């Protein structure tokens, strides 16, 4: 635990990311369980945006990185985290909540 605390103290702050998705509350839950019995996972807005741009729109990670104002390797990490959370939620019947993060919203460039 001491090593983890030291690592956390030495971590760089997250760079602000830019997203085009709205701040509306988004929640997805399976209908086969009552909401009081559900565990959940939280996707940050940057994870949600990376999924939207890469998986739904088919954009390359380099392009997405430029749009979000981060490096391509950061987009790769964001996608990996999002895919893991979504798989956990789908396979274990958990709700998925979209929450904030270190993001600023900008108008869609489409």
Buried (B, 14 or more C-beta within 10 A) or exposed (E): EEEEEEEEEEEEEEEEBBBBBEEEEBEBBBEEEEEEEEEBBBBBBBBBBBBBBBEEEEBEBEBBBBBBBBBBEBBBBBBEBBBEBBEBBEEEBBBBBBEEBEBEEEEEEE
